[in-house]
Amino acid sequence: MTIIVSRVNSQRIYIVGEVNHAGAFTLVPNMTVLEALSSAGGCSPFAKQTKIYILRVENGQEIRRHFNFKEVLSGQRMEQNILLKAGDTIVVP
């Protein structure tokens, strides 16, 4: 028997909260927070766009990184638009 792997979907990120399509998404190479939010259909009308955060486990500890959607969209503080890693969760309150 021969098994051919055509696609690997183990690299996932998660988007929860006030987005149009919450859930698990395949992490593509060099995916940023803004690109991930776009994959989720963007923020809902009720989203607190200045209070978004990314949860990530680093060295066994969960850390929280702030993301202000309005600032990034206007080209300010682009350093918030980090590259995502497998397992990251974007929370849109």
Biopython code that builds the backbone (N, CA, C, O; Angstrom):
import numpy as np
from Bio.PDB.StructureBuilder import StructureBuilder

atoms = [
    (1, "MET", "N", (0.839, -1.168, 0.000)),
    (1, "MET", "CA", (0.000, 0.000, 0.000)),
    (1, "MET", "C", (0.893, 1.244, 0.000)),
    (1, "MET", "O", (1.895, 1.292, 0.713)),
    (2, "THR", "N", (0.528, 2.239, -0.795)),
    (2, "THR", "CA", (1.258, 3.496, -0.869)),
    (2, "THR", "C", (0.349, 4.621, -0.430)),
    (2, "THR", "O", (-0.804, 4.712, -0.853)),
    (3, "ILE", "N", (0.886, 5.489, 0.435)),
    (3, "ILE", "CA", (0.125, 6.651, 0.878)),
    (3, "ILE", "C", (0.849, 7.905, 0.392)),
    (3, "ILE", "O", (2.044, 8.079, 0.629)),
    (4, "ILE", "N", (0.112, 8.762, -0.283)),
    (4, "ILE", "CA", (0.671, 10.010, -0.778)),
    (4, "ILE", "C", (0.000, 11.158, -0.024)),
    (4, "ILE", "O", (-1.222, 11.306, -0.042)),
    (5, "VAL", "N", (0.827, 11.961, 0.636)),
    (5, "VAL", "CA", (0.293, 13.112, 1.361)),
    (5, "VAL", "C", (0.212, 14.277, 0.389)),
    (5, "VAL", "O", (1.230, 14.732, -0.134)),
    (6, "SER", "N", (-1.003, 14.759, 0.151)),
    (6, "SER", "CA", (-1.159, 15.867, -0.786)),
    (6, "SER", "C", (-1.232, 17.212, -0.081)),
    (6, "SER", "O", (-0.988, 18.254, -0.688)),
    (7, "ARG", "N", (-1.572, 17.184, 1.211)),
    (7, "ARG", "CA", (-1.675, 18.422, 1.956)),
    (7, "ARG", "C", (-1.571, 18.132, 3.440)),
    (7, "ARG", "O", (-2.116, 17.139, 3.923)),
    (8, "VAL", "N", (-0.871, 18.995, 4.165)),
    (8, "VAL", "CA", (-0.743, 18.842, 5.605)),
    (8, "VAL", "C", (-1.526, 19.975, 6.260)),
    (8, "VAL", "O", (-1.278, 21.148, 5.982)),
    (9, "ASN", "N", (-2.471, 19.623, 7.127)),
    (9, "ASN", "CA", (-3.297, 20.634, 7.771)),
    (9, "ASN", "C", (-3.053, 20.699, 9.270)),
    (9, "ASN", "O", (-3.914, 21.167, 10.014)),
    (10, "SER", "N", (-1.902, 20.239, 9.720)),
    (10, "SER", "CA", (-1.651, 20.222, 11.152)),
    (10, "SER", "C", (-1.255, 21.590, 11.689)),
    (10, "SER", "O", (-1.297, 21.817, 12.898)),
    (11, "GLN", "N", (-0.874, 22.495, 10.809)),
    (11, "GLN", "CA", (-0.500, 23.841, 11.214)),
    (11, "GLN", "C", (-1.765, 24.694, 11.249)),
    (11, "GLN", "O", (-2.217, 25.188, 10.215)),
    (12, "ARG", "N", (-2.337, 24.865, 12.449)),
    (12, "ARG", "CA", (-3.613, 25.566, 12.580)),
    (12, "ARG", "C", (-3.476, 26.769, 13.506)),
    (12, "ARG", "O", (-2.649, 26.794, 14.417)),
    (13, "ILE", "N", (-4.318, 27.761, 13.237)),
    (13, "ILE", "CA", (-4.515, 28.879, 14.152)),
    (13, "ILE", "C", (-6.007, 28.928, 14.445)),
    (13, "ILE", "O", (-6.808, 28.302, 13.751)),
    (14, "TYR", "N", (-6.371, 29.670, 15.468)),
    (14, "TYR", "CA", (-7.767, 29.728, 15.888)),
    (14, "TYR", "C", (-8.175, 31.184, 16.035)),
    (14, "TYR", "O", (-7.422, 32.008, 16.554)),
    (15, "ILE", "N", (-9.380, 31.486, 15.569)),
    (15, "ILE", "CA", (-9.905, 32.841, 15.683)),
    (15, "ILE", "C", (-11.272, 32.729, 16.346)),
    (15, "ILE", "O", (-12.160, 32.033, 15.853)),
    (16, "VAL", "N", (-11.430, 33.429, 17.478)),
    (16, "VAL", "CA", (-12.672, 33.349, 18.249)),
    (16, "VAL", "C", (-13.200, 34.750, 18.533)),
    (16, "VAL", "O", (-12.459, 35.733, 18.513)),
    (17, "GLY", "N", (-14.489, 34.811, 18.794)),
    (17, "GLY", "CA", (-15.092, 36.075, 19.188)),
    (17, "GLY", "C", (-15.853, 36.737, 18.055)),
    (17, "GLY", "O", (-16.480, 36.076, 17.228)),
    (18, "GLU", "N", (-15.782, 38.053, 18.040)),
    (18, "GLU", "CA", (-16.593, 38.875, 17.147)),
    (18, "GLU", "C", (-15.995, 39.016, 15.745)),
    (18, "GLU", "O", (-15.607, 40.104, 15.318)),
    (19, "VAL", "N", (-15.934, 37.876, 15.044)),
    (19, "VAL", "CA", (-15.567, 37.854, 13.629)),
    (19, "VAL", "C", (-16.709, 37.202, 12.876)),
    (19, "VAL", "O", (-17.580, 36.574, 13.478)),
    (20, "ASN", "N", (-16.705, 37.348, 11.564)),
    (20, "ASN", "CA", (-17.813, 36.806, 10.779)),
    (20, "ASN", "C", (-17.778, 35.289, 10.644)),
    (20, "ASN", "O", (-18.821, 34.661, 10.465)),
    (21, "HIS", "N", (-16.581, 34.688, 10.730)),
    (21, "HIS", "CA", (-16.462, 33.227, 10.615)),
    (21, "HIS", "C", (-15.391, 32.729, 11.580)),
    (21, "HIS", "O", (-14.240, 32.538, 11.187)),
    (22, "ALA", "N", (-15.760, 32.521, 12.830)),
    (22, "ALA", "CA", (-14.805, 32.031, 13.833)),
    (22, "ALA", "C", (-14.483, 30.566, 13.565)),
    (22, "ALA", "O", (-15.261, 29.855, 12.929)),
    (23, "GLY", "N", (-13.328, 30.123, 14.056)),
    (23, "GLY", "CA", (-12.988, 28.712, 13.937)),
    (23, "GLY", "C", (-11.502, 28.487, 13.794)),
    (23, "GLY", "O", (-10.683, 29.367, 14.058)),
    (24, "ALA", "N", (-11.174, 27.264, 13.364)),
    (24, "ALA", "CA", (-9.787, 26.866, 13.129)),
    (24, "ALA", "C", (-9.462, 27.117, 11.658)),
    (24, "ALA", "O", (-10.271, 26.842, 10.772)),
    (25, "PHE", "N", (-8.265, 27.642, 11.420)),
    (25, "PHE", "CA", (-7.836, 27.959, 10.068)),
    (25, "PHE", "C", (-6.446, 27.388, 9.830)),
    (25, "PHE", "O", (-5.631, 27.306, 10.750)),
    (26, "THR", "N", (-6.183, 26.995, 8.593)),
    (26, "THR", "CA", (-4.860, 26.510, 8.229)),
    (26, "THR", "C", (-3.886, 27.683, 8.224)),
    (26, "THR", "O", (-4.156, 28.726, 7.628)),
    (27, "LEU", "N", (-2.764, 27.503, 8.889)),
    (27, "LEU", "CA", (-1.719, 28.520, 8.926)),
    (27, "LEU", "C", (-0.905, 28.414, 7.646)),
    (27, "LEU", "O", (-0.271, 27.391, 7.385)),
    (28, "VAL", "N", (-0.926, 29.469, 6.856)),
    (28, "VAL", "CA", (-0.117, 29.494, 5.639)),
    (28, "VAL", "C", (1.207, 30.197, 5.954)),
    (28, "VAL", "O", (1.264, 31.003, 6.883)),
    (29, "PRO", "N", (2.259, 29.910, 5.207)),
    (29, "PRO", "CA", (3.556, 30.527, 5.496)),
    (29, "PRO", "C", (3.473, 32.057, 5.498)),
    (29, "PRO", "O", (2.838, 32.661, 4.634)),
    (30, "ASN", "N", (4.131, 32.666, 6.490)),
    (30, "ASN", "CA", (4.202, 34.121, 6.632)),
    (30, "ASN", "C", (2.846, 34.798, 6.821)),
    (30, "ASN", "O", (2.667, 35.949, 6.424)),
    (31, "MET", "N", (1.896, 34.093, 7.422)),
    (31, "MET", "CA", (0.570, 34.659, 7.677)),
    (31, "MET", "C", (0.627, 35.632, 8.848)),
    (31, "MET", "O", (1.156, 35.311, 9.911)),
    (32, "THR", "N", (0.080, 36.816, 8.641)),
    (32, "THR", "CA", (0.038, 37.840, 9.680)),
    (32, "THR", "C", (-1.332, 37.860, 10.348)),
    (32, "THR", "O", (-2.264, 37.202, 9.888)),
    (33, "VAL", "N", (-1.445, 38.611, 11.422)),
    (33, "VAL", "CA", (-2.718, 38.740, 12.129)),
    (33, "VAL", "C", (-3.775, 39.323, 11.198)),
    (33, "VAL", "O", (-4.905, 38.835, 11.162)),
    (34, "LEU", "N", (-3.424, 40.343, 10.459)),
    (34, "LEU", "CA", (-4.374, 40.979, 9.546)),
    (34, "LEU", "C", (-4.869, 40.008, 8.482)),
    (34, "LEU", "O", (-6.055, 39.996, 8.151)),
    (35, "GLU", "N", (-3.974, 39.203, 7.952)),
    (35, "GLU", "CA", (-4.367, 38.202, 6.954)),
    (35, "GLU", "C", (-5.297, 37.158, 7.571)),
    (35, "GLU", "O", (-6.260, 36.727, 6.936)),
    (36, "ALA", "N", (-5.011, 36.757, 8.799)),
    (36, "ALA", "CA", (-5.856, 35.769, 9.471)),
    (36, "ALA", "C", (-7.255, 36.330, 9.709)),
    (36, "ALA", "O", (-8.251, 35.639, 9.491)),
    (37, "LEU", "N", (-7.328, 37.572, 10.154)),
    (37, "LEU", "CA", (-8.641, 38.188, 10.375)),
    (37, "LEU", "C", (-9.417, 38.298, 9.070)),
    (37, "LEU", "O", (-10.640, 38.157, 9.054)),
    (38, "SER", "N", (-8.719, 38.544, 7.998)),
    (38, "SER", "CA", (-9.352, 38.573, 6.682)),
    (38, "SER", "C", (-9.913, 37.194, 6.324)),
    (38, "SER", "O", (-11.006, 37.092, 5.768)),
    (39, "SER", "N", (-9.162, 36.137, 6.644)),
    (39, "SER", "CA", (-9.623, 34.769, 6.390)),
    (39, "SER", "C", (-10.908, 34.458, 7.159)),
    (39, "SER", "O", (-11.728, 33.649, 6.725)),
    (40, "ALA", "N", (-11.065, 35.116, 8.307)),
    (40, "ALA", "CA", (-12.256, 34.903, 9.138)),
    (40, "ALA", "C", (-13.404, 35.820, 8.725)),
    (40, "ALA", "O", (-14.421, 35.894, 9.416)),
    (41, "GLY", "N", (-13.247, 36.506, 7.618)),
    (41, "GLY", "CA", (-14.316, 37.365, 7.131)),
    (41, "GLY", "C", (-14.345, 38.741, 7.772)),
    (41, "GLY", "O", (-15.307, 39.489, 7.597)),
    (42, "GLY", "N", (-13.302, 39.079, 8.511)),
    (42, "GLY", "CA", (-13.232, 40.385, 9.153)),
    (42, "GLY", "C", (-13.993, 40.437, 10.464)),
    (42, "GLY", "O", (-14.622, 39.467, 10.885)),
    (43, "CYS", "N", (-13.916, 41.587, 11.090)),
    (43, "CYS", "CA", (-14.577, 41.795, 12.382)),
    (43, "CYS", "C", (-16.078, 42.004, 12.187)),
    (43, "CYS", "O", (-16.513, 42.554, 11.175)),
    (44, "SER", "N", (-16.855, 41.562, 13.161)),
    (44, "SER", "CA", (-18.296, 41.820, 13.131)),
    (44, "SER", "C", (-18.530, 43.280, 13.537)),
    (44, "SER", "O", (-17.617, 43.932, 14.043)),
    (45, "PRO", "N", (-19.731, 43.791, 13.321)),
    (45, "PRO", "CA", (-20.025, 45.176, 13.715)),
    (45, "PRO", "C", (-19.891, 45.415, 15.225)),
    (45, "PRO", "O", (-19.757, 46.560, 15.656)),
    (46, "PHE", "N", (-19.924, 44.363, 16.019)),
    (46, "PHE", "CA", (-19.879, 44.489, 17.476)),
    (46, "PHE", "C", (-18.474, 44.334, 18.056)),
    (46, "PHE", "O", (-18.292, 44.446, 19.268)),
    (47, "ALA", "N", (-17.477, 44.078, 17.204)),
    (47, "ALA", "CA", (-16.111, 43.829, 17.663)),
    (47, "ALA", "C", (-15.493, 45.076, 18.285)),
    (47, "ALA", "O", (-15.712, 46.197, 17.827)),
    (48, "LYS", "N", (-14.722, 44.849, 19.331)),
    (48, "LYS", "CA", (-13.926, 45.919, 19.939)),
    (48, "LYS", "C", (-12.564, 45.884, 19.238)),
    (48, "LYS", "O", (-11.631, 45.230, 19.705)),
    (49, "GLN", "N", (-12.466, 46.582, 18.134)),
    (49, "GLN", "CA", (-11.315, 46.487, 17.241)),
    (49, "GLN", "C", (-10.011, 46.966, 17.857)),
    (49, "GLN", "O", (-8.938, 46.630, 17.354)),
    (50, "THR", "N", (-10.075, 47.726, 18.910)),
    (50, "THR", "CA", (-8.855, 48.205, 19.562)),
    (50, "THR", "C", (-8.408, 47.286, 20.693)),
    (50, "THR", "O", (-7.376, 47.535, 21.317)),
    (51, "LYS", "N", (-9.173, 46.221, 20.968)),
    (51, "LYS", "CA", (-8.901, 45.339, 22.112)),
    (51, "LYS", "C", (-8.572, 43.906, 21.701)),
    (51, "LYS", "O", (-8.612, 43.009, 22.544)),
    (52, "ILE", "N", (-8.252, 43.668, 20.450)),
    (52, "ILE", "CA", (-7.938, 42.320, 19.960)),
    (52, "ILE", "C", (-6.602, 41.884, 20.553)),
    (52, "ILE", "O", (-5.709, 42.705, 20.759)),
    (53, "TYR", "N", (-6.470, 40.581, 20.827)),
    (53, "TYR", "CA", (-5.193, 40.069, 21.303)),
    (53, "TYR", "C", (-4.931, 38.673, 20.773)),
    (53, "TYR", "O", (-5.847, 37.946, 20.390)),
    (54, "ILE", "N", (-3.653, 38.320, 20.763)),
    (54, "ILE", "CA", (-3.202, 37.010, 20.300)),
    (54, "ILE", "C", (-2.674, 36.259, 21.506)),
    (54, "ILE", "O", (-1.844, 36.775, 22.253)),
    (55, "LEU", "N", (-3.159, 35.035, 21.696)),
    (55, "LEU", "CA", (-2.656, 34.160, 22.753)),
    (55, "LEU", "C", (-1.667, 33.190, 22.129)),
    (55, "LEU", "O", (-1.953, 32.560, 21.111)),
    (56, "ARG", "N", (-0.496, 33.078, 22.753)),
    (56, "ARG", "CA", (0.556, 32.198, 22.237)),
    (56, "ARG", "C", (1.264, 31.554, 23.421)),
    (56, "ARG", "O", (1.473, 32.194, 24.452)),
    (57, "VAL", "N", (1.628, 30.296, 23.271)),
    (57, "VAL", "CA", (2.412, 29.613, 24.298)),
    (57, "VAL", "C", (3.876, 29.686, 23.889)),
    (57, "VAL", "O", (4.261, 29.212, 22.820)),
    (58, "GLU", "N", (4.693, 30.293, 24.763)),
    (58, "GLU", "CA", (6.139, 30.370, 24.549)),
    (58, "GLU", "C", (6.832, 29.883, 25.807)),
    (58, "GLU", "O", (6.559, 30.363, 26.907)),
    (59, "ASN", "N", (7.723, 28.931, 25.634)),
    (59, "ASN", "CA", (8.465, 28.356, 26.767)),
    (59, "ASN", "C", (7.531, 27.871, 27.868)),
    (59, "ASN", "O", (7.807, 28.056, 29.053)),
    (60, "GLY", "N", (6.428, 27.253, 27.472)),
    (60, "GLY", "CA", (5.488, 26.689, 28.437)),
    (60, "GLY", "C", (4.563, 27.683, 29.110)),
    (60, "GLY", "O", (3.748, 27.293, 29.946)),
    (61, "GLN", "N", (4.671, 28.974, 28.762)),
    (61, "GLN", "CA", (3.805, 29.982, 29.368)),
    (61, "GLN", "C", (2.966, 30.663, 28.302)),
    (61, "GLN", "O", (3.438, 30.951, 27.202)),
    (62, "GLU", "N", (1.703, 30.915, 28.652)),
    (62, "GLU", "CA", (0.827, 31.615, 27.728)),
    (62, "GLU", "C", (1.090, 33.119, 27.809)),
    (62, "GLU", "O", (1.088, 33.706, 28.891)),
    (63, "ILE", "N", (1.315, 33.723, 26.656)),
    (63, "ILE", "CA", (1.518, 35.162, 26.613)),
    (63, "ILE", "C", (0.410, 35.788, 25.773)),
    (63, "ILE", "O", (-0.212, 35.126, 24.942)),
    (64, "ARG", "N", (0.181, 37.069, 26.007)),
    (64, "ARG", "CA", (-0.855, 37.802, 25.300)),
    (64, "ARG", "C", (-0.207, 38.984, 24.585)),
    (64, "ARG", "O", (0.519, 39.773, 25.190)),
    (65, "ARG", "N", (-0.484, 39.089, 23.282)),
    (65, "ARG", "CA", (0.032, 40.207, 22.489)),
    (65, "ARG", "C", (-1.137, 41.042, 21.996)),
    (65, "ARG", "O", (-2.098, 40.517, 21.434)),
    (66, "HIS", "N", (-1.045, 42.327, 22.208)),
    (66, "HIS", "CA", (-2.110, 43.255, 21.838)),
    (66, "HIS", "C", (-2.106, 43.514, 20.336)),
    (66, "HIS", "O", (-1.049, 43.546, 19.707)),
    (67, "PHE", "N", (-3.300, 43.699, 19.764)),
    (67, "PHE", "CA", (-3.448, 44.043, 18.347)),
    (67, "PHE", "C", (-4.582, 45.039, 18.211)),
    (67, "PHE", "O", (-5.732, 44.732, 18.524)),
    (68, "ASN", "N", (-4.251, 46.239, 17.742)),
    (68, "ASN", "CA", (-5.246, 47.280, 17.524)),
    (68, "ASN", "C", (-5.534, 47.331, 16.029)),
    (68, "ASN", "O", (-4.753, 47.885, 15.256)),
    (69, "PHE", "N", (-6.653, 46.754, 15.633)),
    (69, "PHE", "CA", (-7.047, 46.631, 14.230)),
    (69, "PHE", "C", (-7.108, 47.994, 13.552)),
    (69, "PHE", "O", (-6.639, 48.144, 12.424)),
    (70, "LYS", "N", (-7.676, 48.979, 14.218)),
    (70, "LYS", "CA", (-7.824, 50.315, 13.625)),
    (70, "LYS", "C", (-6.470, 50.955, 13.343)),
    (70, "LYS", "O", (-6.280, 51.572, 12.295)),
    (71, "GLU", "N", (-5.525, 50.811, 14.276)),
    (71, "GLU", "CA", (-4.194, 51.378, 14.063)),
    (71, "GLU", "C", (-3.498, 50.733, 12.871)),
    (71, "GLU", "O", (-2.940, 51.426, 12.021)),
    (72, "VAL", "N", (-3.533, 49.406, 12.811)),
    (72, "VAL", "CA", (-2.848, 48.689, 11.734)),
    (72, "VAL", "C", (-3.479, 49.027, 10.385)),
    (72, "VAL", "O", (-2.763, 49.218, 9.401)),
    (73, "LEU", "N", (-4.799, 49.101, 10.327)),
    (73, "LEU", "CA", (-5.459, 49.450, 9.065)),
    (73, "LEU", "C", (-5.069, 50.836, 8.580)),
    (73, "LEU", "O", (-5.008, 51.079, 7.375)),
    (74, "SER", "N", (-4.807, 51.741, 9.504)),
    (74, "SER", "CA", (-4.425, 53.105, 9.114)),
    (74, "SER", "C", (-2.913, 53.243, 8.916)),
    (74, "SER", "O", (-2.416, 54.343, 8.674)),
    (75, "GLY", "N", (-2.182, 52.129, 9.018)),
    (75, "GLY", "CA", (-0.743, 52.138, 8.779)),
    (75, "GLY", "C", (0.101, 52.536, 9.980)),
    (75, "GLY", "O", (1.303, 52.768, 9.849)),
    (76, "GLN", "N", (-0.521, 52.617, 11.142)),
    (76, "GLN", "CA", (0.205, 52.972, 12.357)),
    (76, "GLN", "C", (0.578, 51.717, 13.132)),
    (76, "GLN", "O", (-0.150, 50.725, 13.108)),
    (77, "ARG", "N", (1.710, 51.765, 13.815)),
    (77, "ARG", "CA", (2.161, 50.684, 14.695)),
    (77, "ARG", "C", (2.048, 49.305, 14.030)),
    (77, "ARG", "O", (1.464, 48.373, 14.582)),
    (78, "MET", "N", (2.615, 49.209, 12.853)),
    (78, "MET", "CA", (2.545, 47.971, 12.070)),
    (78, "MET", "C", (3.257, 46.803, 12.739)),
    (78, "MET", "O", (3.049, 45.654, 12.348)),
    (79, "GLU", "N", (4.101, 47.073, 13.749)),
    (79, "GLU", "CA", (4.788, 45.992, 14.460)),
    (79, "GLU", "C", (3.808, 45.073, 15.187)),
    (79, "GLU", "O", (4.174, 43.969, 15.591)),
    (80, "GLN", "N", (2.570, 45.524, 15.352)),
    (80, "GLN", "CA", (1.538, 44.680, 15.970)),
    (80, "GLN", "C", (1.104, 43.547, 15.045)),
    (80, "GLN", "O", (0.602, 42.521, 15.505)),
    (81, "ASN", "N", (1.296, 43.732, 13.755)),
    (81, "ASN", "CA", (0.842, 42.766, 12.755)),
    (81, "ASN", "C", (1.884, 41.646, 12.619)),
    (81, "ASN", "O", (2.534, 41.497, 11.584)),
    (82, "ILE", "N", (2.017, 40.870, 13.691)),
    (82, "ILE", "CA", (3.064, 39.851, 13.785)),
    (82, "ILE", "C", (2.774, 38.647, 12.897)),
    (82, "ILE", "O", (1.640, 38.413, 12.480)),
    (83, "LEU", "N", (3.836, 37.890, 12.622)),
    (83, "LEU", "CA", (3.672, 36.603, 11.947)),
    (83, "LEU", "C", (3.118, 35.618, 12.958)),
    (83, "LEU", "O", (3.573, 35.556, 14.100)),
    (84, "LEU", "N", (2.138, 34.855, 12.530)),
    (84, "LEU", "CA", (1.509, 33.885, 13.424)),
    (84, "LEU", "C", (2.278, 32.577, 13.442)),
    (84, "LEU", "O", (2.996, 32.243, 12.499)),
    (85, "LYS", "N", (2.113, 31.845, 14.534)),
    (85, "LYS", "CA", (2.712, 30.524, 14.689)),
    (85, "LYS", "C", (1.595, 29.512, 14.921)),
    (85, "LYS", "O", (0.511, 29.863, 15.386)),
    (86, "ALA", "N", (1.872, 28.264, 14.596)),
    (86, "ALA", "CA", (0.887, 27.203, 14.803)),
    (86, "ALA", "C", (0.429, 27.204, 16.254)),
    (86, "ALA", "O", (1.239, 27.297, 17.176)),
    (87, "GLY", "N", (-0.881, 27.100, 16.440)),
    (87, "GLY", "CA", (-1.448, 27.065, 17.787)),
    (87, "GLY", "C", (-1.885, 28.408, 18.314)),
    (87, "GLY", "O", (-2.572, 28.471, 19.334)),
    (88, "ASP", "N", (-1.503, 29.498, 17.643)),
    (88, "ASP", "CA", (-1.922, 30.834, 18.099)),
    (88, "ASP", "C", (-3.444, 30.948, 18.064)),
    (88, "ASP", "O", (-4.108, 30.355, 17.214)),
    (89, "THR", "N", (-3.983, 31.727, 19.012)),
    (89, "THR", "CA", (-5.404, 32.028, 19.041)),
    (89, "THR", "C", (-5.578, 33.542, 19.015)),
    (89, "THR", "O", (-5.011, 34.264, 19.835)),
    (90, "ILE", "N", (-6.365, 33.999, 18.066)),
    (90, "ILE", "CA", (-6.697, 35.425, 17.986)),
    (90, "ILE", "C", (-8.061, 35.598, 18.634)),
    (90, "ILE", "O", (-9.032, 34.945, 18.251)),
    (91, "VAL", "N", (-8.121, 36.489, 19.623)),
    (91, "VAL", "CA", (-9.371, 36.739, 20.350)),
    (91, "VAL", "C", (-9.856, 38.137, 19.969)),
    (91, "VAL", "O", (-9.144, 39.128, 20.132)),
    (92, "VAL", "N", (-11.087, 38.187, 19.458)),
    (92, "VAL", "CA", (-11.703, 39.459, 19.070)),
    (92, "VAL", "C", (-12.897, 39.687, 19.992)),
    (92, "VAL", "O", (-13.970, 39.124, 19.778)),
    (93, "PRO", "N", (-12.703, 40.527, 21.033)),
    (93, "PRO", "CA", (-13.804, 40.728, 21.991)),
    (93, "PRO", "C", (-14.963, 41.540, 21.390)),
    (93, "PRO", "O", (-15.958, 41.791, 22.070)),
]
sb = StructureBuilder()
sb.init_structure("model")
sb.init_model(0)
sb.init_chain("A")
sb.init_seg("    ")
for serial, (resi, resn, name, xyz) in enumerate(atoms, 1):
    if name == "N":
        sb.init_residue(resn, " ", resi, " ")
    sb.init_atom(name, np.array(xyz, "f"), 0.0, 1.0, " ", f" {name:<3s}", serial, name[0])
structure = sb.get_structure()
